[in-house]
Amino acid sequence: MKRHHWVLGGLLLLCLFIYATELFADDKEALEAFDTVQKVFQSPRCQNCHIPGDSPLQFDGGTPHAMNVVRGLDGKGAAGLPCATCHAEANPPASYGPKAPPGAPHWSLPPAAHKMAWIGLPPDKLCSMIKDRASNGDRDFAALIKHVSEDKLVLWGWNPGGNRTPVPVAHDIFVTQFKLWAEAGGPCPVLGT
């Protein structure tokens, strides 16, 4: 009878080991996918509008926006100077010059209530912020995937016009990696281990 318990205990430990190994492999793959997510989110095309303060940034160098432009409560600019004053529904023709105001549907910053500011955040904090529904506009993983896959303002980052550098990862690769990370439960890197 005791031998039977040892065999069952050994099988249980073996199953737990296999499960933990598979879980670790899944997390490793998901964490590698998050590296791609971080690279996109912290590119100038994304972080110029995902700011901790209320003044957006411009260009690849992230310089403060000219004309004292501010977020406003809804993220669409100040009452007297909404973003739509200069930013149209699409990029202007190239003949307007490389520094003409770019455009995309619903040009705006995140609202003041959930700024989603990730400039300079380490990977673990960025990861936590993306998943935090109190910070991300109450989006679950399905809504986040839809946002990064279909939102026309997000898609603008891959076609920013002018002399702006597009997002450094192809959109389809980014979405695939975002989904892989999300489907694994959105594991976050642990720094310092």
ZAMARGU-4260 file (C-alpha; in steps of 0.2 Angstrom, whole numbers, plus 5000, padded with zeros to 4 digits):
<rodrens>
0) 5000/5000/5000 | 5014/5012/5004 | 5023/5009/4988 | 5006/5013/4979 | 5006/5030/4988
5) 5024/5033/4983 | 5020/5029/4965 | 5005/5041/4965 | 5015/5054/4973 | 5029/5053/4960
10) 5016/5053/4946 | 5009/5069/4954 | 5026/5077/4955 | 5030/5073/4937 | 5013/5080/4931
15) 5016/5096/4941 | 5034/5097/4934 | 5027/5095/4916 | 5014/5108/4919 | 5026/5120/4927
20) 5038/5118/4912 | 5024/5121/4900 | 5018/5136/4909 | 5036/5143/4910 | 5038/5140/4891
25) 5022/5149/4888 | 5026/5164/4899 | 5044/5165/4891 | 5036/5166/4874 | 5023/5178/4880
30) 5036/5189/4888 | 5046/5189/4872 | 5030/5195/4863 | 5029/5209/4876 | 5046/5215/4871
35) 5038/5219/4854 | 5023/5227/4862 | 5035/5238/4873 | 5045/5243/4857 | 5029/5249/4849
40) 5021/5258/4863 | 5037/5267/4868 | 5041/5272/4850 | 5038/5291/4846 | 5023/5288/4836
45) 5014/5281/4852 | 5022/5290/4867 | 5021/5307/4859 | 5003/5307/4864 | 5004/5295/4879
50) 5011/5308/4890 | 5012/5311/4909 | 5008/5330/4908 | 4995/5339/4898 | 5006/5345/4883
55) 5009/5333/4869 | 5025/5330/4860 | 5030/5331/4842 | 5042/5324/4829 | 5054/5309/4832
60) 5063/5318/4846 | 5048/5321/4856 | 5049/5340/4857 | 5035/5349/4866 | 5021/5353/4855
65) 5021/5371/4848 | 5008/5384/4852 | 5005/5379/4870 | 4994/5365/4864 | 4986/5355/4879
70) 4976/5339/4882 | 4960/5346/4888 | 4948/5335/4899 | 4942/5324/4885 | 4959/5323/4876
75) 4954/5334/4861 | 4963/5350/4866 | 4958/5366/4875 | 4941/5373/4872 | 4948/5387/4861
80) 4961/5377/4852 | 4955/5359/4849 | 4966/5347/4840 | 4955/5347/4825 | 4960/5365/4822
85) 4976/5359/4814 | 4974/5340/4813 | 4962/5334/4799 | 4955/5316/4796 | 4970/5311/4786
90) 4988/5316/4782 | 4989/5331/4771 | 4997/5329/4753 | 5016/5328/4753 | 5016/5345/4744
95) 5012/5353/4760 | 5029/5349/4766 | 5037/5337/4779 | 5031/5346/4794 | 5013/5349/4790
100) 5001/5344/4804 | 4998/5325/4802 | 4980/5319/4802 | 4970/5304/4806 | 4952/5301/4812
105) 4948/5307/4830 | 4965/5315/4832 | 4967/5317/4851 | 4976/5312/4866 | 4969/5300/4879
110) 4957/5309/4891 | 4964/5317/4907 | 4955/5303/4917 | 4966/5289/4910 | 4981/5297/4902
115) 4990/5280/4899 | 5007/5289/4900 | 5021/5277/4898 | 5036/5288/4893 | 5051/5281/4901
120) 5042/5267/4911 | 5051/5251/4914 | 5044/5236/4906 | 5035/5229/4922 | 5026/5246/4925
125) 5021/5248/4906 | 5014/5230/4906 | 5004/5233/4922 | 4998/5249/4915 | 4992/5242/4899
130) 4982/5229/4908 | 4975/5240/4922 | 4957/5244/4917 | 4957/5259/4928 | 4971/5266/4918
135) 4967/5260/4900 | 4950/5266/4897 | 4941/5251/4905 | 4947/5239/4891 | 4949/5220/4894
140) 4961/5210/4882 | 4948/5209/4869 | 4945/5227/4868 | 4964/5231/4869 | 4967/5219/4854
145) 4953/5228/4844 | 4960/5245/4849 | 4978/5241/4843 | 4971/5231/4827 | 4958/5243/4821
150) 4958/5260/4828 | 4962/5272/4814 | 4972/5284/4825 | 4983/5269/4831 | 4985/5263/4813
155) 4991/5281/4808 | 5008/5277/4818 | 5012/5265/4803 | 5009/5279/4790 | 5013/5295/4799
160) 5017/5305/4784 | 5030/5319/4783 | 5047/5315/4788 | 5041/5305/4804 | 5048/5288/4807
165) 5034/5275/4807 | 5032/5263/4821 | 5047/5251/4821 | 5038/5235/4819 | 5026/5229/4805
170) 5008/5231/4811 | 5003/5213/4808 | 5018/5207/4818 | 5014/5219/4832 | 4996/5213/4833
175) 5001/5194/4832 | 5013/5197/4846 | 5001/5208/4856 | 4988/5193/4854 | 5001/5180/4860
180) 5005/5190/4875 | 4986/5194/4879 | 4981/5175/4876 | 4994/5170/4889 | 4986/5182/4902
185) 4997/5196/4899 | 5012/5191/4910 | 5023/5205/4915 | 5042/5205/4916 | 5050/5204/4933
190) 5065/5216/4935 | 5079/5213/4945 | 5078/5194/4946
</rodrens>
